Amino acid sequence: MSSTAVHDYLNMSLSQMEAAAARFEERLNQALVAAPPSKALVRDAIRRRGVPRCPVRNKRLSLDVILRYGDALADLFCEYPDDLLQMVPYEAWVGHQAAGRPDPINVIDAMTGDRQWTDEWGTRWGHAFGGVGATQLACPITDWSQLDQYLETQMPDARAPGRLDAAKKGLALHGRRHYCAGAIQLSLFERLHSLRGMENLFMDFYTHPDEVRRLAEAITDYLLELIRAWGELGADGIFMTDDWGTQTALMISVPMWRDFFEDLYRKIIAEAHRGGMEVFFHSCGNVTGIVSHLIDVGLDVIDPIQPGAMDLDQVAREFGGKVAFSGGIDDQRIALAKPREVADEVRRAIDTLGAPFGNAYVVAPANVLTPEVPLENLQALFKASHGQ
């Protein structure tokens, strides 16, 4: 397999990018159909029942890394298929687009060029050429006097026609044999600050707590309905994202987090459990301060155990056996290390987070892999994670 210069893929035409992304997904689907069943392995691992090996999820990829490596990356997934599949019905920053939208957003174009767009929540986003992910440019609730009107006229419908349609094919293909988790991205805290702006929201906790609670409860009601919809489609779990940590600590105090959010997360997790689904909670940064509280409200899997922000040994010592782990492999180190060091990183994560606890650990990068990761390091990652 040969690699290309890091950003050469940006010279592809939009049609070439679309074809490359479609081919990648087609090859992965074919490989998963041919792969041995792994649903029971994943479910038993995250329920901490003891399994012979840790399940693997390496499809934690930016669009850019798929476009850069294309078939070479697909070859790795064909040789080393994932055990846990995340069903993503739409790009998080673009959101669901209703049929007949007058200004439809081409996701690949938006996520590779210099583009701006407004999502269904009314948040304005932008993407810079050569960048990964999107940046919030404007929020729809600039003053709390707008809250009533927003809730009455702009709040999205979790049951909007077609919202989860893009996930149906994957569930139909793989749902019987592989564990499929429905993605709910920008869940509660992330949605709050996308609606109000991060700086505004931090002040709002002190100056407008009642309004924050009211909006948070409305978002929670939306999430509960979306979880029910995922359950009706046959998802095995819910994978929700809500980044709470900086590199060193939680963004707000633990008492404030518990006051505003603990009971809401309890409701969300309980709804998933009522539908027979486990909950994966993705929160970047150092979130050690709330892990015990997430366990108390019923969380099944904590992700991503970010090595640059959290101490893997401490996490294992304090929470091992009480919750399953996911992530734990430093995506930044994967980009910079030698292949042998990547393999060592994988082995350490398995030995720390998985082996002592009956392999209740999903081997995965701590965050999305970007095009800066050398192909030989991806090869080392896949081989080591499957070579248990």
Residue pairs with C-beta under 8 A, 6 or more apart in sequence:
1 72
1 75
1 375
1 379
2 72
2 375
3 68
3 69
3 72
3 374
3 375
3 376
4 68
4 69
6 68
6 371
6 372
7 68
7 130
7 371
8 68
9 17
9 20
9 64
9 67
9 68
9 371
10 112
10 129
10 130
12 20
12 67
14 106
14 108
14 109
17 67
17 108
17 112
18 108
20 66
20 67
20 70
21 63
21 66
21 67
21 108
23 70
23 71
23 74
24 66
24 70
24 71
24 73
24 74
27 71
27 74
27 77
27 78
28 59
28 74
28 77
28 78
28 81
29 170
29 173
29 174
30 78
31 74
31 77
31 78
31 81
32 81
32 82
32 85
32 173
32 174
32 178
33 173
33 174
35 81
35 177
35 178
37 176
37 177
37 178
38 55
38 83
38 84
38 177
38 178
38 179
39 176
39 177
39 178
39 179
39 236
41 51
41 52
41 53
41 55
41 83
42 55
42 83
42 84
42 178
42 179
42 236
42 362
43 179
43 236
43 278
44 50
44 51
45 51
45 54
45 55
45 324
45 358
45 359
45 360
45 361
45 362
46 237
46 278
46 280
46 300
46 301
46 324
46 360
46 362
47 278
47 300
47 324
47 360
48 321
48 324
48 357
48 358
48 360
49 358
50 358
50 359
51 358
51 359
51 360
52 359
53 359
53 388
54 350
54 354
54 359
54 361
54 362
54 363
54 388
55 83
55 84
55 179
55 362
55 363
56 80
56 82
56 83
56 84
56 362
56 363
56 364
56 385
56 386
57 82
57 83
57 84
57 85
57 86
57 326
57 362
57 363
57 364
58 76
58 77
58 80
58 82
58 363
58 364
58 365
58 381
58 382
58 385
59 77
59 82
59 85
59 86
60 331
60 364
60 365
60 367
60 368
60 369
61 73
61 368
61 369
62 132
62 133
62 368
62 369
62 370
62 371
63 108
63 111
63 112
64 112
64 132
64 370
64 371
65 73
65 368
65 369
65 370
65 371
65 373
66 73
67 112
67 371
68 371
69 371
69 375
69 378
72 375
73 375
73 378
76 378
76 379
76 382
77 382
79 382
80 382
80 383
80 385
80 386
83 178
83 179
83 362
84 178
84 179
84 181
84 362
85 170
85 174
85 178
85 179
85 180
85 181
86 180
86 181
86 183
86 239
87 167
87 170
87 171
87 180
87 181
87 182
87 183
87 235
88 166
88 167
88 183
88 185
89 96
89 163
89 164
89 165
89 166
89 167
89 182
89 183
90 96
90 97
90 107
90 166
91 107
91 110
91 111
92 183
92 185
92 186
92 241
93 110
93 111
93 119
93 125
93 127
93 133
93 134
93 186
94 105
94 107
94 110
94 111
94 117
94 119
94 125
95 119
95 120
95 121
96 120
96 156
96 160
96 162
96 163
97 104
97 105
97 120
98 120
98 160
98 161
98 162
99 161
99 162
105 117
109 115
110 117
110 127
110 134
111 127
111 134
112 127
112 129
113 127
113 129
114 127
114 128
114 129
115 126
115 127
116 124
116 125
116 126
116 127
116 137
117 124
117 125
117 126
118 124
118 125
119 125
120 156
120 160
121 140
121 154
121 156
121 191
121 194
121 195
122 139
122 140
122 150
122 154
122 195
123 136
123 138
123 139
123 140
123 194
123 195
124 136
124 137
124 138
124 139
125 134
125 135
125 136
125 137
126 134
126 135
126 137
127 133
127 134
127 135
128 135
132 368
132 370
132 371
136 194
136 197
136 198
139 194
139 195
139 196
139 197
139 200
140 146
140 150
140 154
140 195
141 147
141 150
141 195
141 196
141 215
142 197
144 204
144 208
144 211
147 211
147 214
147 215
150 195
151 214
151 215
151 218
155 218
155 222
156 222
158 222
158 223
158 225
158 226
158 229
159 225
159 229
163 226
163 229
164 182
164 229
164 230
164 233
167 182
167 233
167 235
168 233
170 180
171 180
171 233
171 234
171 235
174 180
175 234
175 235
175 236
179 236
179 237
180 234
180 235
180 236
180 237
181 235
181 236
181 237
181 238
181 239
181 278
181 280
182 230
182 233
182 235
182 237
182 238
182 239
182 277
183 239
183 240
183 241
184 223
184 226
184 227
184 230
184 238
184 239
184 240
184 241
185 240
185 241
186 194
186 241
186 242
187 219
187 223
187 240
187 241
187 242
187 268
188 216
188 219
188 220
188 223
188 242
188 261
188 264
188 265
188 268
189 242
189 243
189 244
189 261
190 241
190 242
190 243
191 219
192 201
192 212
192 215
192 216
192 219
193 200
193 201
195 215
196 204
196 215
201 212
202 251
202 252
204 211
204 212
205 212
205 252
205 256
205 260
209 260
212 260
213 260
216 260
216 261
216 264
217 264
220 264
220 267
220 268
223 240
223 268
224 267
224 268
224 271
227 238
227 268
227 271
227 272
227 275
227 277
228 271
228 275
230 238
230 275
230 277
231 272
231 275
231 276
231 277
235 277
236 277
236 278
237 272
237 277
237 278
237 279
237 280
237 300
237 301
238 272
238 277
238 278
238 279
238 280
239 280
239 282
239 303
240 268
240 279
240 280
240 281
240 282
241 282
241 283
242 281
242 282
242 283
243 282
243 283
243 284
243 285
244 250
244 251
244 257
244 283
244 284
244 285
244 287
244 290
245 251
245 283
245 284
245 285
245 286
245 287
245 306
245 309
246 285
246 286
246 309
247 285
247 286
247 308
247 309
248 286
248 309
249 286
249 289
250 257
250 285
250 286
250 287
250 289
250 290
251 285
254 289
254 290
254 293
257 289
257 290
257 293
258 293
262 293
262 297
265 281
265 294
265 297
265 299
266 297
266 298
268 279
269 279
269 297
269 298
269 299
269 300
270 298
272 278
272 279
273 279
273 298
278 300
278 301
279 298
279 299
279 300
279 301
280 300
280 301
280 303
280 326
281 294
281 299
281 301
281 302
281 303
282 303
282 304
283 302
283 303
284 304
284 306
284 309
284 366
284 367
285 306
285 309
286 306
286 309
286 310
287 302
287 310
288 310
288 311
288 314
288 315
288 318
291 302
291 315
291 318
291 319
291 323
292 318
292 319
294 302
294 323
295 319
295 322
295 323
299 323
300 323
300 324
301 323
301 324
301 325
301 326
301 362
302 319
302 323
302 324
302 325
302 326
303 325
303 326
303 327
303 362
303 364
304 326
304 327
304 328
304 364
304 365
304 366
304 367
305 312
305 315
305 325
305 326
305 327
305 328
305 353
305 366
306 327
306 330
306 366
306 367
307 328
307 329
307 330
307 333
307 349
307 366
308 330
308 332
308 366
312 328
312 348
312 349
312 352
312 353
313 352
315 325
315 353
316 325
316 352
316 353
316 356
316 357
319 325
320 353
320 356
320 357
320 360
321 357
321 360
324 360
324 361
324 362
325 353
325 354
325 357
325 360
325 361
325 362
326 361
326 362
326 364
327 362
327 364
327 365
327 366
327 367
328 349
328 352
328 353
328 361
328 363
328 364
328 366
329 345
329 346
329 349
329 363
329 364
329 365
329 366
329 381
329 385
330 345
330 365
330 366
331 365
331 366
331 367
331 368
331 369
331 370
331 373
333 341
333 342
333 345
334 342
334 345
334 365
334 369
334 373
334 377
334 378
334 381
335 369
335 370
335 372
335 373
335 374
335 377
337 345
337 377
338 377
339 376
339 377
339 379
339 380
340 380
342 377
342 380
342 381
342 384
343 380
343 381
343 383
343 384
346 363
346 380
346 381
346 384
346 385
347 384
349 361
349 363
350 361
350 363
350 388
353 361
354 360
354 361
354 363
363 385
365 381
369 378
